[in-house]
Amino acid sequence: MTDVVDGTELGPVGQEIVFENERVRVWHIRLEPGERQPLHRHDHPYLVVAVQGAKNVVQTIDGTRIDADEPTGGVVYRDPGAVHMLTNVGDTTYLARLVELK
């Protein structure tokens, strides 16, 4: 079943699930410069671990734009509920692991 918010079909949190058990789900995320993830929703609290950092922008479903520079090795925690998309606006490839806490 595909999630839809305000008539917009939502995509997955990342490109590939690299690990999952009853407590966590780990996504692989890779964005080339100028590339963006589709609009998606986070149903679980999560950590983002920047394996290779980049200059990113988060745009929420209501149009809010948030600069999200993510340095290599950086880790951030975020609460669930966000519906947004992520765009790599820098000139380096962004690689991350997103760890959902179930």
Backbone as a printed PyTorch tensor [residue, N CA C, xyz], in Angstrom:
tensor([[[ 0.8360, -1.1850,  0.0000],
         [ 0.0000,  0.0000,  0.0000],
         [ 0.8840,  1.2520,  0.0000]],

        [[ 0.6080,  2.1770, -0.8690],
         [ 1.3590,  3.4130, -0.9910],
         [ 0.7520,  4.4800, -0.0870]],

        [[ 1.6020,  5.1900,  0.6410],
         [ 1.1320,  6.2930,  1.4700],
         [ 0.8760,  7.5110,  0.6070]],

        [[-0.2150,  8.2310,  0.9180],
         [-0.5630,  9.4550,  0.2150],
         [-0.8870, 10.5170,  1.2610]],

        [[-0.3230, 11.7110,  1.1060],
         [-0.6050, 12.8380,  1.9860],
         [-1.0090, 14.0150,  1.1110]],

        [[-2.1620, 14.5980,  1.4040],
         [-2.6620, 15.7480,  0.6430],
         [-2.6420, 15.4970, -0.8600]],

        [[-2.9750, 14.2620, -1.2640],
         [-3.0270, 13.9160, -2.6780],
         [-1.6760, 13.6150, -3.3060]],

        [[-0.6050, 13.6420, -2.4990],
         [ 0.7390, 13.3930, -3.0100],
         [ 1.2160, 12.0150, -2.5660]],

        [[ 1.6370, 11.2000, -3.5250],
         [ 2.1670,  9.8750, -3.2130],
         [ 3.5540, 10.0210, -2.5820]],

        [[ 3.7730,  9.3280, -1.4700],
         [ 5.0480,  9.4060, -0.7720],
         [ 5.9790,  8.2840, -1.2010]],

        [[ 7.2640,  8.5860, -1.2210],
         [ 8.2780,  7.6010, -1.5610],
         [ 8.8570,  6.9610, -0.3090]],

        [[ 9.8580,  6.1090, -0.4820],
         [10.5050,  5.4660,  0.6600],
         [11.4580,  6.4350,  1.3690]],

        [[11.8300,  6.0860,  2.5850],
         [12.7460,  6.8850,  3.4010],
         [14.1460,  6.9240,  2.7850]],

        [[14.5720,  5.8430,  2.1730],
         [15.8970,  5.7650,  1.5420],
         [15.8260,  4.8910,  0.3040]],

        [[16.9850,  4.6130, -0.2840],
         [16.9980,  3.8140, -1.5080],
         [16.9560,  2.3150, -1.2410]],

        [[17.5080,  1.8920, -0.0950],
         [17.6260,  0.4520,  0.1500],
         [17.6850,  0.2010,  1.6490]],

        [[16.9910, -0.8420,  2.0920],
         [17.1170, -1.2830,  3.4840],
         [18.3220, -2.2080,  3.5480]],

        [[19.3190, -1.8550,  4.3820],
         [20.5390, -2.6590,  4.4710],
         [20.5560, -3.5560,  5.7040]],

        [[19.6510, -3.2950,  6.6560],
         [19.5380, -4.1420,  7.8440],
         [18.1810, -3.8840,  8.4820]],

        [[17.5720, -4.9640,  8.9980],
         [16.3160, -4.7870,  9.7270],
         [16.1180, -5.9420, 10.6930]],

        [[15.6520, -5.5930, 11.8980],
         [15.1910, -6.5920, 12.8520],
         [13.9910, -6.0140, 13.5800]],

        [[13.6020, -6.6090, 14.6970],
         [12.3960, -6.1460, 15.3930],
         [12.5740, -4.7950, 16.0750]],

        [[13.8020, -4.2930, 16.1960],
         [14.0520, -3.0320, 16.9050],
         [14.4910, -1.8740, 16.0240]],

        [[15.1690, -2.1700, 14.9200],
         [15.6770, -1.0990, 14.0540],
         [15.5170, -1.4710, 12.5850]],

        [[15.5160, -0.4390, 11.7520],
         [15.5880, -0.5940, 10.2940],
         [16.6360,  0.4030,  9.8270]],

        [[17.6020, -0.0530,  9.0280],
         [18.6820,  0.8090,  8.5610],
         [18.5790,  0.9790,  7.0500]],

        [[18.4940,  2.2420,  6.6230],
         [18.3790,  2.5920,  5.2110],
         [19.7150,  3.1250,  4.6920]],

        [[20.0110,  2.8390,  3.4490],
         [21.1290,  3.4440,  2.7180],
         [20.5650,  4.6280,  1.9380]],

        [[21.2490,  5.7570,  2.0260],
         [20.8640,  6.9450,  1.2590],
         [22.0880,  7.4420,  0.5040]],

        [[21.9150,  7.6780, -0.7680],
         [22.9800,  8.2460, -1.6070],
         [22.3350,  9.2860, -2.5110]],

        [[22.8640, 10.5090, -2.4480],
         [22.3830, 11.5750, -3.3200],
         [23.5720, 12.2410, -3.9940]],

        [[23.5710, 12.2290, -5.3020],
         [24.5860, 12.9490, -6.0610],
         [24.2630, 14.4430, -6.0070]],

        [[25.2290, 15.3200, -6.2970],
         [24.9280, 16.7520, -6.3270],
         [23.7190, 17.0470, -7.2130]],

        [[22.7660, 17.7960, -6.6770],
         [21.5530, 18.1490, -7.4010],
         [20.4400, 17.1170, -7.3130]],

        [[20.7350, 15.9360, -6.7990],
         [19.7330, 14.8730, -6.7090],
         [18.8930, 15.0490, -5.4400]],

        [[17.6330, 14.5690, -5.4970],
         [16.7590, 14.6690, -4.3250],
         [16.0340, 13.3610, -4.0790]],

        [[15.7210, 13.1540, -2.8060],
         [14.8440, 12.0500, -2.4170],
         [13.4150, 12.4860, -2.6680]],

        [[12.5260, 11.5490, -2.9550],
         [11.1210, 11.9300, -3.1010],
         [10.5340, 12.3260, -1.7440]],

        [[ 9.4080, 12.9820, -1.7900],
         [ 8.6810, 13.3140, -0.5760],
         [ 8.3840, 12.0100,  0.1690]],

        [[ 8.6810, 11.9900,  1.4740],
         [ 8.4960, 10.7830,  2.2740],
         [ 8.1430, 11.1570,  3.7130]],

        [[ 7.6730, 10.1750,  4.4780],
         [ 7.2940, 10.4170,  5.8670],
         [ 8.1040,  9.5070,  6.7920]],

        [[ 8.4710, 10.0590,  7.9400],
         [ 9.1570,  9.2870,  8.9760],
         [ 8.1490,  8.8910, 10.0420]],

        [[ 7.8450,  7.5900, 10.1070],
         [ 6.8790,  7.0790, 11.0710],
         [ 7.5270,  6.6570, 12.3860]],

        [[ 8.8620,  6.6420, 12.4260],
         [ 9.6050,  6.2340, 13.6250],
         [10.6510,  7.2970, 13.9560]],

        [[11.0430,  7.4110, 15.2390],
         [12.1990,  8.2520, 15.5420],
         [13.4150,  7.6680, 14.8140]],

        [[14.3930,  8.5380, 14.4900],
         [15.5150,  8.0290, 13.7020],
         [16.7900,  8.8340, 13.9250]],

        [[17.8940,  8.1810, 13.5880],
         [19.2210,  8.7900, 13.5720],
         [19.7020,  8.8260, 12.1330]],

        [[20.3860,  9.9040, 11.7730],
         [21.0400,  9.9810, 10.4710],
         [22.5390, 10.0490, 10.7270]],

        [[23.2760,  9.1250, 10.1260],
         [24.7320,  9.0800, 10.2380],
         [25.2970,  9.4190,  8.8630]],

        [[25.9750, 10.5590,  8.7710],
         [26.5490, 10.9880,  7.4930],
         [27.8790, 10.2690,  7.2740]],

        [[27.8860,  9.2990,  6.3720],
         [29.1030,  8.5720,  6.0260],
         [30.0030,  9.4730,  5.1790]],

        [[29.3960, 10.2030,  4.2660],
         [30.0840, 11.2210,  3.4680],
         [29.1510, 12.4230,  3.4280]],

        [[29.5630, 13.4890,  4.0740],
         [28.6940, 14.6500,  4.2450],
         [28.4850, 15.4580,  2.9760]],

        [[27.4790, 16.3260,  3.0440],
         [27.1510, 17.2110,  1.9210],
         [26.3090, 18.3670,  2.4400]],

        [[26.1220, 19.3470,  1.5800],
         [25.2470, 20.4740,  1.8820],
         [23.8640, 20.1080,  1.3680]],

        [[22.9230, 19.9160,  2.2880],
         [21.5800, 19.4790,  1.9220],
         [20.5420, 20.5170,  2.3070]],

        [[19.3850, 20.4040,  1.6820],
         [18.2340, 21.2320,  2.0220],
         [17.0470, 20.2950,  2.2210]],

        [[16.3440, 20.4990,  3.3330],
         [15.1090, 19.7790,  3.6090],
         [13.9540, 20.7030,  3.2380]],

        [[12.9990, 20.1960,  2.4800],
         [11.7940, 20.9570,  2.1790],
         [10.6060, 20.1590,  2.6830]],

        [[ 9.8340, 20.7620,  3.6000],
         [ 8.6870, 20.0840,  4.1840],
         [ 7.5040, 20.1280,  3.2330]],

        [[ 6.5050, 19.3140,  3.5250],
         [ 5.3290, 19.2380,  2.6570],
         [ 4.6080, 20.5800,  2.5770]],

        [[ 4.7500, 21.4200,  3.6230],
         [ 4.0940, 22.7340,  3.5930],
         [ 4.9590, 23.8130,  2.9460]],

        [[ 6.1410, 23.4170,  2.4070],
         [ 6.9790, 24.3560,  1.6760],
         [ 8.0900, 25.0020,  2.4770]],

        [[ 8.1910, 24.6820,  3.7650],
         [ 9.2750, 25.2260,  4.5860],
         [10.6090, 24.6640,  4.1100]],

        [[11.5980, 25.5350,  3.9800],
         [12.9370, 25.1430,  3.5340],
         [13.8970, 25.2500,  4.7170]],

        [[14.6520, 24.1740,  4.9760],
         [15.5780, 24.1220,  6.1000],
         [16.9510, 23.7140,  5.5730]],

        [[17.9590, 24.5740,  5.7820],
         [19.3260, 24.2070,  5.4210],
         [19.7920, 23.1080,  6.3670]],

        [[20.3600, 22.0500,  5.8090],
         [20.7710, 20.8980,  6.6070],
         [22.1610, 20.4460,  6.1850]],

        [[23.1670, 21.2650,  6.5050],
         [24.5380, 20.8530,  6.2380],
         [24.8480, 19.6470,  7.1130]],

        [[25.3400, 18.5950,  6.5060],
         [25.6360, 17.3760,  7.2440],
         [27.1050, 17.0180,  7.0330]],

        [[27.9500, 17.2950,  8.0290],
         [29.3670, 17.0020,  7.8790],
         [29.6430, 15.4990,  7.9520]],

        [[30.6890, 15.0630,  7.2770],
         [31.0950, 13.6590,  7.3290],
         [31.2960, 13.2420,  8.7790]],

        [[30.6860, 12.1210,  9.1470],
         [30.7900, 11.6050, 10.5120],
         [29.7440, 12.1800, 11.4580]],

        [[28.9880, 13.1500, 11.0100],
         [27.9690, 13.7610, 11.8580],
         [26.8040, 12.8150, 12.1040]],

        [[26.1750, 12.9820, 13.2750],
         [25.0110, 12.1770, 13.6360],
         [23.9410, 13.1190, 14.1740]],

        [[22.7030, 12.9670, 13.7000],
         [21.5860, 13.7590, 14.2190],
         [20.4420, 12.8240, 14.5710]],

        [[19.6790, 13.2100, 15.5940],
         [18.4700, 12.5000, 15.9880],
         [17.2760, 13.3410, 15.5770]],

        [[16.2300, 12.6780, 15.0810],
         [15.0100, 13.3960, 14.7040],
         [13.7900, 12.6070, 15.1640]],

        [[12.7820, 13.3440, 15.6070],
         [11.5220, 12.7370, 16.0210],
         [10.7090, 12.3230, 14.7980]],

        [[ 9.7670, 11.3790, 14.9680],
         [ 8.9360, 10.9410, 13.8490],
         [ 7.9100, 11.9980, 13.4550]],

        [[ 7.2590, 11.7420, 12.3270],
         [ 6.1580, 12.5770, 11.8940],
         [ 6.4580, 13.4900, 10.7340]],

        [[ 7.7200, 13.7560, 10.4690],
         [ 8.0710, 14.6930,  9.4030],
         [ 7.7100, 14.1260,  8.0300]],

        [[ 7.1400, 14.9930,  7.1870],
         [ 6.9240, 14.6730,  5.7710],
         [ 7.7320, 15.7000,  4.9960]],

        [[ 8.7670, 15.2300,  4.2980],
         [ 9.6660, 16.1520,  3.6090],
         [10.4220, 15.4470,  2.4910]],

        [[11.2030, 16.2380,  1.7640],
         [12.1550, 15.6870,  0.7980],
         [13.5150, 16.3140,  1.0730]],

        [[14.5560, 15.6180,  0.6740],
         [15.9270, 16.0580,  0.9060],
         [16.6110, 16.2410, -0.4370]],

        [[17.2820, 17.3940, -0.6130],
         [18.0030, 17.6800, -1.8490],
         [19.4540, 17.9760, -1.5260]],

        [[20.3670, 17.3630, -2.2570],
         [21.7900, 17.6490, -2.1250],
         [22.0800, 18.8720, -3.0000]],

        [[22.2910, 20.0240, -2.3570],
         [22.5510, 21.2590, -3.0910],
         [24.0460, 21.5720, -3.1620]],

        [[24.8610, 20.6740, -2.6280],
         [26.3070, 20.8740, -2.6460],
         [26.9450, 20.2880, -3.8870]],

        [[28.2700, 20.1680, -3.8350],
         [29.0050, 19.6380, -4.9880],
         [29.7250, 18.3300, -4.6700]],

        [[29.3000, 17.6550, -3.5810],
         [29.8540, 16.3510, -3.2270],
         [28.7190, 15.3370, -3.1070]],

        [[29.0360, 14.0700, -3.3050],
         [28.0610, 12.9970, -3.1290],
         [27.7410, 12.8500, -1.6510]],

        [[26.4660, 12.7090, -1.3190],
         [26.0250, 12.5050,  0.0540],
         [25.7370, 11.0230,  0.2590]],

        [[26.3770, 10.4370,  1.2790],
         [26.1290,  9.0420,  1.6530],
         [25.7490,  9.0270,  3.1370]],

        [[24.6830,  8.3200,  3.4570],
         [24.2590,  8.2620,  4.8550],
         [23.6100,  6.9280,  5.1520]],

        [[23.5630,  6.6280,  6.4480],
         [22.7640,  5.5330,  6.9790],
         [21.7100,  6.1690,  7.8730]],

        [[20.4710,  5.8400,  7.6330],
         [19.3720,  6.3400,  8.4420],
         [18.8630,  5.1510,  9.2600]],

        [[18.9040,  5.2910, 10.5730],
         [18.5500,  4.2160, 11.4920],
         [17.2040,  4.5410, 12.1410]],

        [[16.1600,  3.8310, 11.7270],
         [14.8420,  3.9960, 12.3270],
         [14.7570,  3.1420, 13.5870]],

        [[14.2590,  3.7420, 14.6730],
         [14.0780,  3.0430, 15.9340],
         [12.6200,  2.6210, 16.0250]],

        [[12.3650,  1.3250, 16.0060],
         [10.9750,  0.8270, 15.9960],
         [10.3730,  0.8080, 17.3930]]])
